[in-house]
Amino acid sequence: MYTLATPAAAEYGPGLLGFLVVFGIAVALFFLIKSMNRQISKIQVPHEKDKK
């Protein structure tokens, strides 16, 4: 009977490249959210009493 050789769980995975890609996306997301909050804080919302 022939069996397929399956690698052990420790022999495969995302590795360093996968970690660096996810870490890079997380850093980019952090700076995008920081920039978005800065831009949103600049918005001046008109109030009801200012419309009259």
MODELLER restraints for C-alpha pairs under 7 A, 6 or more apart:
rsr = mdl.restraints
at = mdl.atoms
